[in-house]
Structure formats: structure tokens, C-alpha cells
Amino acid sequence: MTIFESTSEVPLGAETTFDWHARPGALTRLSPHWAQEIVEESYPPIAPGSVAQVKTSVPGTYGLVRRPFSSVHSEGPSRFSFVDELKKGPLSQWKHTHEFTSVAGGTKIDDHIEFSMAPQGSTSSTGASLTTSRPPSTPAASGCSWISTSSNPRMRPC
């Protein structure tokens, strides 16, 4: 299993930041077009048992080859957190914990991803390898950043 962690800070309260992620369309707003295509967001978006379905880019294909990936949401370890876990996709395991913690001046966002790649030698229907040493793309790792107005916090497009 591989672990990928990322931390960022935003100038908004933890509740506001968590609520932004819980609003309809959050997955679409967070997803760079080259990393994945949103097939279906559930409503409410991060409620326990809700499912998100995307077509994620196979590493090294620059978005030309995409594989179905669905994850189911559950409660996280703290009040302002949630987890999405692999339901179906090209990986053998994926568990992404999102935690939002109040800090001086805003919120610290911690992303903790545990994943295992597909078995060695696995290929897509086009023959592209599905194994890589790089973690899957995440907004925090892709250079996205927050833009904040008093009533409309949002991510800067990736």
C-alpha cells in the first residue's frame, strides 16, 4: 500500500470550508478537466453512503485514456471530515480521508490517501499500463488554490 498526504490552508473557517465541500457540484469544481471527467455526483454530495462516479485519467496518458472509478462516502474521524473509499475502479484499494481543522487565520485541510495499484502487468483495453509510481491526481497536488469572497469560497480552476 502507498500513502500520499497533502496539507493546505485556506483563509476560511473549518465549518465554512467543510460546507463548501458538501455543496452540490463540489467534485466538479475541484476536478481539473485533464485529471478526470465527472460522470455522476450524488446528492447530498458527501453524505454517508453517497457515491461519486468519475472517469479518471490513466497516469502517463495525459487524459487520453480514462477508466471508470466510483467511490462511496462515509463519516470521517472528526466533525469536519469525510472519507471516500473505492467501490469500483482500476486500483485494488483507495481510501481518501479529508480533514478540516481550525487554525489561526483559517482552516488546515489534510488529505490522507491510502492506495494500492492494480496488479503488475495490468493494462487497459487500449493496452496502456495501469501501474505507476505516482499517486493519482488530487486538487491539492495539482496546483489548484482557493479564491475567497465573503459569501462564495471556491477553488481556482486547475
C-alpha positions as CSV (number, residue, x, y, z in Angstrom):
1,M,0.0,0.0,0.0
2,T,1.2,3.5,-0.8
3,I,0.3,6.6,1.3
4,F,0.0,10.1,-0.2
5,E,-0.5,13.1,2.1
6,S,-1.1,16.8,1.3
7,T,-1.8,19.7,3.6
8,S,-3.0,23.2,2.6
9,E,-4.5,26.1,4.4
10,V,-7.4,28.4,3.4
11,P,-8.5,31.7,4.9
12,L,-12.0,30.5,5.9
13,G,-13.4,28.7,9.0
14,A,-13.5,24.9,9.2
15,E,-17.3,24.8,9.1
16,T,-17.4,27.0,6.0
17,T,-14.7,25.0,4.3
18,F,-16.4,21.7,5.1
19,D,-19.8,23.0,4.0
20,W,-18.3,24.1,0.7
21,H,-17.2,20.5,0.0
22,A,-20.7,19.3,1.0
23,R,-22.5,21.6,-1.5
24,P,-23.7,20.2,-4.9
25,G,-21.1,20.4,-7.6
26,A,-18.1,20.4,-5.3
27,L,-16.5,17.4,-7.0
28,T,-16.9,19.2,-10.4
29,R,-15.4,22.4,-9.0
30,L,-12.4,20.5,-7.5
31,S,-11.6,18.3,-10.5
32,P,-9.2,19.6,-13.2
33,H,-10.6,18.6,-16.6
34,W,-7.4,16.8,-17.6
35,A,-7.4,14.6,-14.5
36,Q,-11.0,13.2,-14.6
37,E,-14.4,13.5,-16.1
38,I,-17.3,13.6,-13.6
39,V,-19.9,11.0,-14.6
40,E,-22.3,11.5,-11.6
41,E,-22.2,13.3,-8.3
42,S,-24.7,12.1,-5.7
43,Y,-26.9,14.3,-3.6
44,P,-26.1,15.2,-1.0
45,P,-22.5,15.0,-2.2
46,I,-20.6,13.7,0.8
47,A,-23.4,12.1,2.9
48,P,-22.5,8.7,4.2
49,G,-23.4,6.1,1.6
50,S,-23.4,8.5,-1.3
51,V,-21.5,7.5,-4.4
52,A,-19.4,9.6,-6.8
53,Q,-18.6,8.2,-10.3
54,V,-15.8,9.6,-12.4
55,K,-13.7,8.5,-15.4
56,T,-10.1,9.1,-14.2
57,S,-7.1,9.6,-16.4
58,V,-4.7,6.7,-16.6
59,P,-1.2,8.0,-15.5
60,G,1.0,8.8,-18.4
61,T,-1.8,9.1,-21.0
62,Y,-2.3,12.9,-20.5
63,G,-6.1,12.3,-20.1
64,L,-6.4,10.4,-23.4
65,V,-7.2,7.1,-21.6
66,R,-9.7,7.2,-18.8
67,R,-11.0,4.4,-16.6
68,P,-14.3,4.3,-14.6
69,F,-13.8,4.9,-10.8
70,S,-16.5,5.1,-8.2
71,S,-16.2,5.8,-4.6
72,V,-18.6,5.7,-1.6
73,H,-18.6,8.3,1.1
74,S,-18.6,7.8,4.9
75,E,-18.1,9.8,8.0
76,G,-14.6,10.8,8.8
77,P,-12.7,10.6,12.1
78,S,-13.8,14.2,13.3
79,R,-16.7,16.5,13.0
80,F,-15.4,18.3,9.9
81,S,-14.1,15.4,7.9
82,F,-15.3,12.7,5.4
83,V,-13.9,9.7,3.7
84,D,-14.3,8.4,0.1
85,E,-13.4,4.8,-0.5
86,L,-13.0,2.8,-3.7
87,K,-16.2,1.0,-4.7
88,K,-15.0,0.1,-8.3
89,G,-12.0,1.1,-10.3
90,P,-8.6,0.3,-11.7
91,L,-6.9,0.3,-8.3
92,S,-7.0,-2.6,-5.8
93,Q,-7.5,-0.1,-2.9
94,W,-8.3,3.6,-2.4
95,K,-9.2,5.4,0.8
96,H,-9.1,9.2,0.9
97,T,-9.7,10.9,4.3
98,H,-10.4,14.7,4.1
99,E,-10.0,16.6,7.4
100,F,-10.7,20.3,8.0
101,T,-9.1,21.7,11.2
102,S,-9.3,25.3,12.5
103,V,-6.0,27.1,12.7
104,A,-5.1,30.7,13.3
105,G,-6.3,32.6,10.3
106,G,-8.4,29.8,8.7
107,T,-8.5,26.1,8.1
108,K,-5.9,23.4,7.6
109,I,-7.0,20.9,5.0
110,D,-5.4,17.5,5.4
111,D,-5.7,14.9,2.6
112,H,-4.6,11.4,3.5
113,I,-4.8,8.8,0.7
114,E,-4.0,5.1,1.1
115,F,-4.0,3.2,-2.2
116,S,-2.7,0.1,-3.8
117,M,-2.2,-0.1,-7.6
118,A,-3.6,-2.7,-9.9
119,P,-1.6,-5.9,-10.1
120,Q,1.7,-5.6,-12.1
121,G,1.2,-6.0,-15.8
122,S,-2.4,-4.9,-15.8
123,T,-3.4,-3.0,-18.9
124,S,-6.4,-1.0,-20.1
125,S,-8.5,-2.1,-23.1
126,T,-6.2,0.1,-25.2
127,G,-3.1,-1.6,-23.9
128,A,-1.9,1.3,-21.6
129,S,-0.3,0.2,-18.4
130,L,-2.4,0.8,-15.3
131,T,0.6,0.8,-12.8
132,T,2.6,3.8,-11.9
133,S,4.8,5.0,-9.0
134,R,2.9,8.4,-8.9
135,P,-0.2,8.9,-6.8
136,P,-3.4,9.7,-8.6
137,S,-4.2,13.4,-9.2
138,T,-5.8,15.3,-6.4
139,P,-6.7,19.0,-6.4
140,A,-4.2,19.6,-3.6
141,A,-1.4,18.1,-5.6
142,S,-2.3,19.7,-8.9
143,G,-1.6,23.3,-8.0
144,C,-5.3,24.4,-7.5
145,S,-5.7,27.1,-5.0
146,W,-8.5,28.8,-3.1
147,I,-10.2,32.0,-4.1
148,S,-12.4,33.5,-1.3
149,T,-15.1,36.1,-1.3
150,S,-17.1,36.7,1.8
151,S,-20.0,34.6,0.6
152,N,-18.5,32.4,-2.2
153,P,-15.4,30.5,-1.3
154,R,-14.2,28.5,-4.3
155,M,-11.2,26.8,-5.9
156,R,-9.2,28.5,-8.6
157,P,-9.6,26.4,-11.8
158,C,-6.7,24.0,-12.2
